[in-house]
Structure formats: structure tokens, C-alpha cells
Amino acid sequence: MKFIKLFFTLLTGWLALQTTSAVAQPKFDVRGYTDAYGVITILKSGDTTDPYFALQALLLAHDNGLDI
């Protein structure tokens, strides 16, 4: 019986943390890293682009809950 109470207490606490973290999602800000066409550059205000870098950055931002 104690195990069940402990389990549900931990589960409730974990769910509370999940809903709290879902509320305060930061926005993914790429200002300074995009050119006039919207291409994401490797360096801030740079002129070198890499499709893999941009795609990986967007996927990581999405996976970590950022609003992209």
C-alpha cells in the first residue's frame, strides 16, 4: 500500500513539472543568423550557409519544445 501511495505521489509530481515546463516555452530566435532569403547562416551576420546545420538546429529546437 505504501508503494502505491509513493508511486502516485511521484507520478503526480512529475506530471505537475511537465505541465509547468510546457507553459514557459521560449521562442526560437534566429535574428542575425538569417539572410534576406531566410537562409540560416552558420555564424551570426555571416555569409556561409550549411543545409545540415540549419536543419539540425531546427530539429533540436523542436525536440526541446521551442516554438519554431
C-alpha positions as CSV (number, residue, x, y, z in Angstrom):
1,M,0.0,0.0,0.0
2,K,2.9,2.4,0.8
3,F,4.4,1.6,-2.6
4,I,1.2,2.6,-4.4
5,K,0.9,5.9,-2.5
6,L,4.6,6.7,-3.2
7,F,4.2,5.8,-6.9
8,F,1.1,8.1,-7.3
9,T,2.8,10.9,-5.4
10,L,5.8,10.7,-7.6
11,L,3.7,10.4,-10.7
12,T,1.6,13.5,-9.7
13,G,4.8,15.5,-9.0
14,W,6.3,14.5,-12.3
15,L,3.1,15.5,-14.2
16,A,3.0,18.8,-12.4
17,L,6.6,19.5,-13.5
18,Q,5.7,18.6,-17.1
19,T,2.8,20.9,-17.3
20,T,4.8,23.8,-15.7
21,S,7.6,23.4,-18.2
22,A,5.1,23.3,-21.2
23,V,3.8,26.7,-20.3
24,A,7.1,28.7,-20.4
25,Q,8.3,27.7,-23.9
26,P,10.9,30.2,-25.2
27,K,10.7,31.2,-28.9
28,F,13.5,30.1,-31.3
29,D,15.1,33.4,-32.3
30,V,17.3,33.3,-35.4
31,R,17.6,37.1,-36.0
32,G,21.1,37.8,-37.0
33,Y,21.5,34.3,-38.4
34,T,19.3,34.6,-41.5
35,D,19.9,36.3,-44.8
36,A,17.4,38.3,-46.9
37,Y,16.0,35.0,-48.3
38,G,15.5,33.4,-44.8
39,V,18.5,31.0,-45.1
40,I,20.1,30.3,-41.7
41,T,23.8,31.0,-41.7
42,I,26.5,29.3,-39.7
43,L,27.8,32.4,-38.0
44,K,25.9,35.5,-36.8
45,S,25.8,38.0,-39.6
46,G,27.8,35.5,-41.7
47,D,27.6,34.6,-45.3
48,T,28.3,30.9,-45.1
49,T,25.3,28.5,-45.1
50,D,25.1,24.8,-44.5
51,P,21.8,23.0,-45.0
52,Y,22.7,20.3,-42.5
53,F,23.5,22.9,-39.8
54,A,20.2,24.7,-40.3
55,L,18.1,21.6,-40.4
56,Q,19.8,20.2,-37.3
57,A,19.3,23.5,-35.4
58,L,15.6,23.4,-36.2
59,L,15.2,19.8,-35.3
60,L,16.9,20.3,-32.0
61,A,14.8,23.4,-31.2
62,H,11.6,21.4,-32.0
63,D,12.7,18.4,-29.9
64,N,13.4,20.6,-26.9
65,G,10.0,22.2,-27.1
66,L,10.8,25.6,-28.7
67,D,8.2,27.3,-30.7
68,I,9.7,27.4,-34.2
